[in-house]
């Protein structure tokens, strides 16, 4: 039985790159359609033709009989792909405890960690895009909001994750769950590596905190390690090749 036709609608600087990485890890054939954000960091209107919310990632599945489905939301897409194609349990955990922990991180990254980071980044963009005459006032308001909530909550989340990874390292594991790459690592890459540790100086300023790398050494170590994963490198290469066309 052949696999269905899979099309990933990939948007730069978005959560869609994790889906591409997952497709690589599962050894699936796929097509990519690339989209670029505009000058205000908004997704292009073409994505509304794929899904009513105009967001990415979106995955289209076309079966042999011609039936089609459109999958949206990162957690939903990941759950579908793993359930249908990870038949050997390569990425979904070796034990029941591992499976439960992976499911937890699937929800944690989208439900707890990412919304806080989005709030921080939206506030930062608001300061940059505000007219010069009121920028100082906007910065004061945004700073107060971040100090009262987003900043404190982000630091709490990062300390929680760093403590968790420290325990994993003490067990001899470099991964989030078990002793090999799982969906948990793939999902946590975007908020930790792409959003935060790819530019630690900017993030430290944004959070009003000391150096991220010294304050959260276990996350820093994980980010450096996970960047070298072969599947992620293949995903990076796939985008580079597609961008040349």
SESERO-716462 format. One line per field, with one value per residue: x, y, z of N, C-alpha, C in turn. Coordinates in Angstrom, 1 decimal, always signed. Layout:
nX: X/...
nY: Y/...
nZ: Z/...
caX: X/...
caY: Y/...
caZ: Z/...
cX: X/...
cY: Y/...
cZ: Z/...
//
This chain:
nX: +0.8/+0.7/+2.0/-0.1/-0.4/+1.4/+1.3/+3.1/+2.4/+4.5/+5.7/+8.0/+9.9/+8.1/+6.0/+6.0/+8.3/+8.9/+7.2/+8.1/+10.6/+9.6/+8.4/+10.7/+12.0/+10.2/+10.5/+9.0/+7.6/+7.1/+5.6/+6.5/+5.2/+6.2/+5.9/+6.2/+6.7/+5.3/+6.4/+5.5/+5.7/+3.5/+1.6/+1.1/-1.7/-2.3/-2.4/-4.9/-6.3/-5.8/-6.5/-9.1/-8.2/-5.8/-3.2/+0.0/+1.6/+0.1/-1.1/-1.8/-3.5/-3.7/-5.4/-5.1/-7.6/-8.4/-9.6/-9.4/-7.9/-7.5/-5.1/-4.7/-3.1/-0.4/-0.1/-2.2/-1.5/+0.9/+0.1/-1.6/+0.2/+2.1/+0.5/-0.4/+1.8/+4.1/+4.8/+6.5/+6.9/+9.0/+9.3/+7.4/+7.7/+9.0/+8.0/+5.1/+5.1/+6.8/+5.4/+3.2/+4.6/+5.6/+3.2/+2.4/+4.3/+3.6/+1.3/+2.1/+4.0/+2.6/+0.4/+1.2/+4.0/+4.5/+2.4/+3.1/+5.6/+4.8/+3.3/+5.3/+6.9/+5.1/+4.6/+7.1/+7.4/+5.3/+6.4/+8.5/+7.1/+5.5/+4.6/+7.1/+6.7/+5.1/+6.4/+8.0/+6.1/+4.6/+6.6/+7.0/+4.5/+4.3/+6.6/+5.8/+3.7/+5.1/+6.9/+5.1/+3.7/+4.2/+7.1/+7.9/+6.5/+7.6/+10.3/+9.8/+8.8/+11.1/+12.9/+11.7/+11.8/+14.6/+15.4/+14.1/+15.4/+17.9/+17.6/+17.2/+19.7/+21.2/+20.3/+21.6/+20.7/+20.3/+18.1/+14.6/+12.7/+13.1/+15.8/+16.4/+15.7/+12.5/+9.1/+8.7/+11.2/+11.3/+9.1/+9.7/+11.9/+11.3/+10.2/+12.3/+14.9/+14.7/+13.1/+14.2/+17.0/+18.4/+19.1/+20.4/+21.3/+19.5/+17.1/+17.7/+17.7/+15.1/+13.7/+14.7/+16.7/+19.6/+22.4/+21.1/+22.3/+24.1/+22.4/+20.5/+21.8/+21.3/+19.2/+20.6/+22.6/+21.1/+20.0/+22.2/+22.9/+20.7/+20.5/+22.2/+21.0/+20.4/+18.0/+16.8/+18.8/+18.5/+15.9/+16.4/+18.1/+16.3/+14.6/+16.4/+17.1/+14.6/+14.1/+15.8/+14.6
nY: -1.2/+2.1/+5.3/+8.1/+11.2/+13.9/+17.2/+19.9/+23.1/+25.5/+28.1/+30.8/+31.4/+30.1/+27.7/+25.6/+24.4/+22.3/+20.3/+19.6/+18.6/+16.4/+14.9/+14.2/+12.5/+10.4/+9.3/+9.9/+10.7/+13.9/+17.0/+20.5/+23.7/+26.9/+29.8/+33.3/+35.7/+39.0/+42.5/+43.3/+41.1/+39.3/+36.5/+35.6/+36.4/+34.2/+31.9/+31.7/+30.5/+27.9/+27.2/+28.3/+29.9/+30.9/+30.2/+28.7/+25.8/+23.9/+20.9/+19.0/+16.1/+13.6/+10.8/+7.5/+7.0/+9.4/+11.0/+13.8/+15.6/+18.3/+19.3/+21.1/+23.1/+22.5/+20.4/+18.7/+17.9/+16.6/+14.5/+13.1/+12.3/+10.8/+8.8/+7.5/+6.9/+6.3/+3.5/+1.8/+2.9/+4.7/+7.4/+7.9/+7.0/+4.4/+3.1/+2.9/+5.0/+6.8/+7.4/+8.8/+11.0/+12.2/+12.9/+14.8/+16.8/+17.5/+18.9/+20.8/+22.4/+23.9/+24.8/+26.0/+27.0/+28.3/+30.3/+32.3/+33.1/+34.1/+36.3/+37.9/+38.5/+39.7/+42.1/+43.2/+43.7/+45.5/+47.7/+48.4/+49.0/+51.2/+54.6/+57.2/+59.4/+58.4/+56.3/+56.1/+56.1/+53.8/+51.9/+52.0/+51.1/+48.6/+47.5/+47.4/+45.6/+43.3/+43.0/+42.5/+40.2/+38.6/+38.4/+37.5/+35.0/+33.7/+33.3/+31.6/+29.4/+28.7/+28.1/+25.8/+24.0/+23.9/+22.7/+20.3/+19.1/+18.9/+16.8/+14.8/+14.8/+13.9/+11.3/+10.3/+10.9/+12.8/+13.7/+14.8/+12.9/+9.5/+7.8/+8.5/+10.4/+11.9/+12.8/+14.8/+16.3/+17.3/+19.0/+20.8/+22.2/+24.5/+26.6/+26.8/+26.7/+28.0/+30.3/+31.4/+30.7/+31.0/+33.6/+34.7/+37.0/+39.1/+37.9/+37.8/+40.5/+41.1/+39.6/+40.8/+39.6/+37.8/+36.4/+34.0/+31.6/+31.1/+31.1/+29.2/+26.5/+23.8/+23.8/+25.3/+23.5/+21.4/+22.7/+23.1/+20.6/+19.4/+20.7/+19.5/+17.2/+14.7/+14.5/+17.0/+18.6/+17.6/+18.6/+21.3/+21.5/+20.7/+22.9/+24.9/+23.9/+24.0/+26.7/+27.7/+27.1
nZ: +0.0/-1.0/+0.2/+1.1/-0.8/+0.3/+1.3/+2.5/+3.7/+4.1/+6.1/+6.5/+9.5/+11.3/+13.0/+11.3/+10.4/+12.1/+11.5/+9.0/+9.7/+11.2/+9.1/+7.7/+9.6/+9.7/+7.3/+5.1/+1.8/+0.4/-0.6/-0.8/-0.2/-0.4/+1.7/+2.4/+5.0/+5.3/+5.4/+7.8/+9.3/+8.9/+7.8/+4.4/+2.2/+0.6/+2.0/+3.1/+1.2/+1.6/+4.2/+6.3/+8.4/+7.7/+8.5/+9.3/+10.5/+7.8/+6.5/+3.7/+2.9/+0.5/-0.5/-2.1/-3.3/-4.0/-2.1/+0.2/+2.8/+5.1/+7.3/+10.3/+12.9/+15.0/+17.0/+16.4/+13.8/+14.2/+15.9/+14.2/+12.1/+13.4/+14.6/+12.3/+10.7/+12.2/+12.8/+14.1/+16.5/+16.7/+17.3/+19.2/+21.8/+24.0/+26.2/+28.3/+30.1/+28.9/+26.6/+27.7/+28.8/+26.5/+25.3/+27.1/+26.7/+24.1/+24.5/+26.3/+25.1/+23.2/+24.6/+27.1/+27.1/+24.5/+24.1/+26.0/+25.0/+22.5/+23.4/+24.5/+22.2/+20.5/+21.9/+21.8/+19.0/+18.8/+20.1/+18.3/+16.0/+16.6/+16.1/+16.1/+17.8/+20.0/+20.9/+23.2/+25.3/+24.6/+24.9/+27.7/+28.6/+27.5/+28.7/+31.4/+31.3/+30.5/+32.7/+34.7/+33.9/+31.4/+31.1/+33.7/+33.7/+31.6/+32.5/+34.6/+33.2/+31.7/+33.7/+34.8/+32.6/+32.3/+34.7/+34.4/+32.2/+33.3/+35.1/+33.2/+32.0/+34.2/+34.3/+32.2/+29.7/+26.7/+25.6/+25.6/+26.4/+27.4/+25.9/+23.3/+20.2/+20.2/+19.5/+21.4/+21.5/+18.9/+18.9/+21.0/+20.0/+18.4/+20.2/+22.1/+20.9/+18.3/+18.8/+21.2/+22.0/+19.7/+19.4/+21.9/+23.2/+22.5/+23.4/+26.2/+26.8/+26.2/+28.1/+30.3/+31.8/+33.0/+31.1/+29.0/+28.4/+30.5/+32.6/+32.1/+31.7/+30.9/+29.1/+27.1/+26.4/+25.4/+23.2/+21.5/+21.0/+19.8/+17.4/+15.7/+14.9/+12.5/+11.0/+11.3/+10.1/+7.5/+6.9/+7.0/+4.8/+2.8/+2.6/+1.8/-0.7/-2.0/-2.0/-3.9/-6.3
caX: +0.0/+1.5/+1.6/-0.8/+0.3/+1.5/+1.8/+3.3/+2.4/+5.6/+5.9/+9.2/+9.8/+6.9/+6.1/+5.8/+9.5/+8.9/+6.4/+9.0/+11.5/+8.9/+8.3/+12.0/+12.2/+9.3/+10.9/+7.9/+7.7/+6.2/+5.8/+6.5/+4.8/+6.8/+5.3/+7.1/+6.0/+5.4/+7.3/+5.0/+5.8/+2.3/+1.5/+0.5/-3.1/-2.5/-2.6/-6.3/-6.9/-5.6/-7.3/-9.8/-7.5/-4.6/-2.0/+0.9/+1.6/-1.1/-0.7/-2.8/-3.3/-4.6/-5.3/-5.1/-8.9/-8.7/-10.2/-8.5/-8.1/-6.6/-4.8/-4.1/-2.7/+0.8/-0.3/-3.1/-0.8/+1.9/-0.6/-2.0/+1.3/+2.7/-0.4/-0.6/+3.0/+5.2/+4.3/+7.4/+7.0/+10.3/+9.2/+6.3/+8.0/+9.2/+7.2/+3.8/+5.4/+7.4/+4.3/+2.5/+5.4/+5.6/+1.9/+2.4/+5.1/+2.9/+0.3/+2.8/+4.7/+1.6/-0.6/+1.8/+5.2/+4.4/+1.6/+3.9/+6.6/+4.1/+3.0/+6.6/+7.4/+4.1/+4.9/+8.4/+7.0/+4.5/+7.4/+9.2/+6.2/+4.8/+5.1/+8.2/+6.2/+4.5/+7.2/+8.5/+5.0/+4.3/+7.6/+6.7/+3.3/+4.7/+7.5/+5.0/+3.0/+6.0/+7.4/+4.0/+3.2/+4.9/+8.5/+8.0/+6.0/+8.6/+11.4/+9.3/+8.8/+12.4/+13.5/+11.1/+12.4/+16.0/+15.4/+13.7/+16.5/+19.0/+17.3/+17.4/+21.1/+21.6/+20.0/+22.5/+20.0/+20.4/+16.8/+13.5/+12.0/+13.8/+17.2/+16.5/+14.8/+11.1/+8.2/+8.9/+12.3/+10.9/+8.2/+10.3/+12.9/+10.9/+10.2/+13.5/+16.1/+14.4/+12.5/+14.9/+18.4/+19.1/+19.6/+20.3/+21.5/+18.2/+16.1/+18.0/+17.2/+13.6/+13.2/+15.2/+17.4/+21.0/+22.6/+20.3/+23.2/+24.6/+21.3/+19.8/+22.8/+20.8/+18.5/+21.6/+23.3/+20.2/+19.8/+23.4/+22.9/+19.6/+20.7/+23.0/+20.2/+20.4/+16.7/+16.7/+19.7/+17.9/+14.8/+17.1/+18.6/+15.2/+14.1/+17.4/+17.0/+13.3/+14.2/+16.6/+13.8
caY: +0.0/+3.3/+6.3/+9.2/+12.4/+14.8/+18.6/+20.8/+24.5/+26.0/+29.5/+31.1/+31.8/+29.6/+26.4/+24.6/+23.7/+21.1/+19.3/+19.2/+17.7/+15.1/+14.1/+13.6/+11.5/+9.3/+8.8/+10.1/+11.6/+15.0/+18.2/+21.7/+24.9/+27.9/+31.1/+34.2/+36.7/+40.3/+43.4/+43.4/+39.7/+38.6/+35.5/+36.1/+36.0/+32.9/+30.8/+31.6/+29.6/+26.5/+27.0/+29.5/+30.8/+31.5/+30.0/+27.6/+24.8/+23.2/+19.7/+18.4/+14.6/+13.1/+9.3/+6.9/+7.1/+10.8/+11.7/+14.7/+16.2/+19.4/+19.2/+22.3/+23.0/+21.7/+19.2/+17.8/+17.4/+15.7/+13.4/+12.4/+11.7/+9.8/+7.7/+6.8/+6.5/+5.9/+2.2/+1.1/+3.7/+5.3/+8.8/+8.1/+6.4/+3.0/+2.6/+3.7/+6.3/+7.6/+7.8/+9.8/+12.2/+12.8/+13.5/+16.0/+17.9/+17.9/+19.9/+21.8/+23.4/+24.7/+25.4/+26.8/+27.8/+29.1/+31.5/+33.3/+33.7/+35.0/+37.6/+38.7/+38.9/+40.7/+43.3/+43.7/+44.2/+46.7/+48.9/+48.7/+49.5/+52.3/+55.9/+57.7/+60.3/+57.8/+55.1/+56.0/+55.7/+52.4/+51.1/+52.0/+50.3/+47.2/+47.0/+47.2/+44.3/+42.2/+42.8/+42.0/+38.9/+37.7/+38.2/+36.6/+33.7/+33.1/+32.9/+30.5/+28.3/+28.3/+27.4/+24.5/+23.2/+23.6/+21.7/+19.0/+18.6/+18.6/+15.5/+13.9/+14.6/+13.0/+9.9/+9.9/+11.2/+14.2/+14.0/+15.2/+11.7/+8.3/+7.9/+8.8/+11.4/+11.7/+14.0/+15.9/+17.1/+18.0/+20.1/+21.8/+22.9/+25.9/+27.7/+26.9/+27.0/+29.0/+31.5/+32.0/+30.6/+31.4/+35.0/+34.8/+38.4/+39.8/+37.3/+38.2/+41.9/+41.0/+39.0/+41.5/+38.6/+37.6/+35.6/+32.8/+30.4/+30.8/+30.9/+27.9/+25.7/+22.6/+24.2/+25.7/+22.3/+20.7/+23.4/+22.9/+19.1/+19.1/+21.4/+18.6/+16.0/+14.5/+14.8/+18.5/+19.0/+17.3/+19.5/+22.6/+21.4/+20.7/+24.3/+25.6/+23.5/+24.5/+28.2/+27.9/+26.9
caZ: +0.0/-1.1/+1.1/+0.4/-1.2/+1.5/+0.9/+3.6/+3.5/+5.0/+6.3/+7.2/+10.9/+11.9/+13.6/+10.3/+10.2/+12.9/+10.7/+7.9/+10.4/+11.5/+7.9/+7.4/+10.6/+9.4/+6.0/+4.1/+0.7/+0.6/-1.4/+0.0/-0.8/+0.5/+1.8/+3.1/+5.8/+4.7/+6.1/+9.2/+9.9/+8.8/+6.8/+3.1/+2.1/-0.1/+3.0/+3.4/+0.2/+2.0/+5.4/+6.6/+9.4/+7.0/+9.3/+9.0/+9.4/+7.3/+5.8/+2.9/+2.6/-0.6/-0.5/-3.4/-3.9/-4.4/-1.0/+0.7/+4.1/+5.4/+8.8/+10.8/+14.3/+15.1/+17.8/+15.7/+12.7/+14.7/+16.4/+13.0/+11.4/+14.3/+14.7/+11.0/+10.0/+13.1/+13.1/+14.9/+17.7/+16.8/+17.8/+20.1/+23.1/+24.1/+27.3/+28.5/+30.8/+27.9/+25.7/+28.5/+28.9/+25.1/+25.1/+27.9/+26.0/+22.9/+24.9/+27.1/+24.2/+22.5/+25.6/+28.2/+26.7/+23.3/+24.2/+26.7/+24.1/+21.5/+24.0/+24.6/+20.9/+20.0/+22.6/+21.2/+17.7/+19.0/+20.4/+17.1/+14.9/+17.0/+15.6/+16.9/+18.8/+21.1/+21.1/+24.6/+26.1/+24.3/+25.6/+29.1/+28.9/+27.2/+29.7/+32.6/+31.1/+30.5/+34.0/+35.6/+33.6/+30.4/+31.5/+34.9/+33.4/+30.7/+33.3/+35.3/+32.3/+31.4/+34.9/+34.9/+31.5/+32.6/+35.8/+33.9/+31.4/+34.2/+35.6/+32.1/+31.9/+35.3/+33.9/+31.0/+28.4/+26.1/+25.0/+26.6/+26.9/+27.0/+25.5/+21.9/+19.7/+20.1/+19.2/+22.4/+21.1/+17.7/+19.2/+21.8/+19.3/+18.0/+21.2/+22.8/+20.0/+17.2/+19.4/+22.3/+22.1/+18.4/+19.6/+23.3/+23.7/+22.3/+24.3/+27.5/+26.9/+26.1/+29.4/+31.4/+32.6/+32.8/+29.9/+28.9/+28.3/+31.8/+33.6/+31.8/+30.9/+30.4/+27.8/+26.2/+26.0/+24.6/+21.9/+20.7/+20.7/+18.9/+16.1/+14.9/+14.6/+11.0/+10.4/+11.3/+9.0/+6.2/+6.8/+6.6/+3.4/+1.9/+2.4/+1.0/-2.1/-2.5/-2.1/-5.1/-7.5
cX: +0.9/+1.1/+0.8/+0.1/+0.3/+2.1/+1.9/+3.3/+3.3/+5.8/+7.2/+8.9/+8.5/+7.1/+6.1/+7.1/+9.6/+8.2/+7.3/+10.1/+10.9/+8.8/+9.6/+12.3/+11.4/+9.6/+9.8/+8.2/+6.7/+6.6/+5.8/+6.1/+5.3/+6.0/+6.2/+6.2/+6.2/+6.3/+6.8/+4.9/+4.4/+2.3/+0.8/-0.9/-3.3/-2.8/-4.1/-7.0/-6.7/-6.4/-7.9/-9.1/-6.2/-3.3/-1.2/+1.5/+0.2/-0.5/-2.0/-2.5/-4.3/-4.4/-5.4/-6.5/-9.3/-9.3/-9.1/-8.9/-7.1/-6.4/-4.2/-3.8/-1.5/+0.5/-1.1/-2.3/+0.2/+1.2/-1.0/-0.9/+2.0/+1.8/-0.5/+0.7/+4.2/+4.8/+5.2/+7.6/+8.4/+10.3/+8.2/+6.5/+8.1/+8.4/+6.0/+4.1/+6.0/+6.3/+3.5/+3.3/+5.5/+4.3/+1.8/+3.1/+4.4/+1.9/+1.0/+3.4/+3.7/+0.6/+0.0/+3.0/+5.0/+3.6/+2.3/+4.9/+6.0/+3.8/+4.2/+7.0/+6.4/+4.3/+6.1/+8.2/+6.2/+5.4/+8.1/+8.4/+5.4/+5.4/+6.1/+7.7/+5.6/+5.3/+7.6/+7.3/+4.6/+5.3/+7.4/+5.5/+3.6/+5.6/+6.8/+4.3/+3.9/+6.6/+6.3/+3.6/+4.1/+6.3/+8.6/+7.6/+7.0/+9.8/+11.0/+9.3/+10.2/+13.2/+13.0/+11.7/+13.8/+16.2/+15.1/+14.8/+17.8/+18.8/+17.5/+18.9/+21.7/+21.3/+20.8/+21.8/+20.2/+19.1/+15.7/+12.9/+12.8/+15.2/+17.4/+15.5/+13.4/+10.4/+8.4/+10.1/+12.0/+10.0/+8.8/+11.4/+12.5/+10.9/+11.5/+14.7/+15.8/+14.0/+13.5/+16.5/+19.2/+19.7/+19.5/+20.5/+20.1/+17.2/+16.4/+17.5/+15.7/+13.0/+13.7/+16.0/+18.9/+21.1/+21.9/+21.2/+23.8/+23.5/+20.5/+20.7/+22.3/+20.0/+19.6/+22.3/+22.4/+20.0/+21.0/+23.4/+21.9/+19.7/+21.5/+22.2/+20.1/+19.1/+16.4/+17.6/+19.1/+16.7/+15.4/+17.5/+17.4/+14.6/+15.1/+17.3/+15.7/+13.4/+15.0/+15.7/+13.0
cY: +1.2/+4.4/+7.4/+10.3/+13.4/+16.1/+19.4/+22.2/+25.1/+27.5/+29.8/+31.6/+31.4/+28.2/+25.2/+23.8/+22.4/+20.0/+18.8/+18.2/+16.4/+14.3/+13.5/+12.4/+10.2/+8.7/+8.9/+11.0/+12.7/+16.1/+19.4/+22.9/+26.0/+29.2/+32.0/+35.3/+38.1/+41.2/+43.6/+42.0/+38.9/+37.6/+36.1/+35.6/+34.7/+31.8/+30.6/+30.7/+28.1/+26.2/+28.3/+30.5/+31.4/+31.3/+28.9/+27.1/+24.3/+22.1/+19.2/+16.9/+14.2/+11.6/+8.8/+7.0/+8.5/+11.6/+12.6/+15.2/+17.3/+19.4/+20.6/+22.1/+22.0/+20.4/+18.2/+17.1/+16.3/+14.4/+12.5/+11.6/+10.6/+8.6/+6.9/+6.2/+6.0/+4.5/+1.4/+1.8/+4.3/+6.6/+9.0/+7.4/+4.9/+2.3/+3.4/+5.0/+7.3/+8.2/+9.0/+11.1/+12.9/+13.5/+14.8/+17.1/+18.4/+19.0/+21.1/+22.9/+24.4/+25.4/+26.2/+27.6/+28.7/+30.4/+32.6/+33.9/+34.6/+36.3/+38.5/+39.3/+39.9/+42.0/+44.0/+44.3/+45.5/+47.9/+49.3/+49.4/+50.8/+53.6/+56.5/+58.5/+59.7/+56.5/+54.9/+55.6/+54.3/+51.5/+50.9/+51.1/+48.8/+46.6/+46.7/+45.8/+43.1/+41.9/+42.2/+40.6/+38.1/+37.4/+37.2/+35.1/+33.0/+32.6/+31.7/+29.2/+27.8/+27.6/+26.0/+23.6/+22.9/+22.6/+20.3/+18.3/+18.2/+17.1/+14.4/+13.7/+13.7/+11.6/+9.4/+10.2/+12.6/+14.6/+14.3/+13.9/+10.5/+8.7/+8.1/+9.9/+11.0/+12.9/+15.1/+16.8/+17.9/+19.2/+21.2/+22.6/+24.3/+26.9/+27.9/+27.4/+28.2/+30.4/+32.2/+31.9/+30.8/+32.8/+35.3/+36.2/+39.2/+39.2/+37.7/+39.6/+41.9/+40.6/+39.9/+40.6/+38.6/+36.7/+34.3/+31.5/+30.1/+30.5/+29.6/+27.0/+24.4/+22.8/+24.5/+24.5/+21.5/+21.3/+23.1/+21.5/+18.9/+19.6/+20.5/+17.3/+15.9/+14.8/+16.3/+19.1/+18.8/+18.2/+20.9/+22.6/+21.3/+22.1/+25.1/+25.2/+24.0/+26.0/+28.6/+27.9/+28.2
cZ: +0.0/-0.1/+0.4/+0.0/-0.1/+1.0/+2.2/+3.2/+4.5/+5.0/+7.0/+8.6/+11.5/+12.4/+12.6/+10.1/+11.0/+12.2/+9.6/+8.5/+10.7/+10.2/+7.5/+8.3/+10.3/+8.0/+5.0/+2.9/+0.8/-0.5/-0.5/-0.8/+0.1/+0.5/+2.7/+3.8/+5.1/+5.7/+7.6/+9.9/+9.8/+7.7/+5.6/+3.0/+1.3/+0.8/+3.3/+2.3/+0.6/+3.3/+5.8/+7.6/+8.8/+7.8/+8.8/+10.3/+9.0/+6.4/+5.0/+2.7/+1.5/-0.7/-1.9/-4.1/-4.2/-3.2/-0.3/+2.1/+4.4/+6.9/+9.2/+12.3/+14.5/+15.9/+17.1/+14.5/+13.1/+15.2/+15.2/+12.3/+12.1/+14.4/+13.4/+10.5/+10.9/+13.6/+14.0/+16.3/+17.9/+17.5/+18.9/+21.5/+23.2/+25.2/+27.5/+29.2/+29.8/+27.0/+26.4/+28.6/+27.6/+24.9/+25.9/+27.2/+24.8/+23.3/+25.6/+26.1/+23.5/+23.5/+26.7/+27.7/+25.6/+23.4/+25.0/+25.8/+23.0/+22.1/+24.1/+23.2/+20.3/+20.6/+22.1/+19.9/+17.8/+19.3/+19.1/+16.0/+15.3/+16.5/+16.6/+18.1/+20.1/+21.5/+22.6/+25.5/+25.9/+25.0/+27.1/+29.4/+28.6/+28.2/+31.0/+32.5/+31.1/+31.9/+34.9/+35.2/+32.6/+30.7/+32.6/+34.5/+32.5/+31.5/+34.1/+34.4/+32.0/+32.5/+35.0/+33.8/+31.8/+33.7/+35.3/+33.1/+32.2/+34.8/+34.5/+31.9/+33.0/+35.1/+32.7/+29.7/+28.0/+25.6/+26.1/+27.2/+26.4/+26.7/+24.0/+21.4/+19.7/+19.7/+20.1/+22.0/+19.9/+18.0/+20.1/+21.1/+18.9/+19.1/+21.9/+21.9/+19.1/+17.9/+20.4/+22.1/+20.7/+18.5/+21.1/+23.9/+23.6/+23.3/+25.8/+27.8/+27.0/+27.5/+30.6/+32.4/+32.2/+31.5/+30.0/+29.0/+29.7/+32.8/+33.4/+31.0/+30.3/+29.1/+26.7/+25.6/+25.1/+23.2/+21.0/+20.2/+19.6/+17.5/+15.2/+14.5/+13.0/+10.4/+10.3/+10.2/+7.6/+5.9/+6.4/+5.2/+2.4/+1.6/+1.6/-0.5/-2.8/-2.8/-3.4/-6.4/-7.9
//
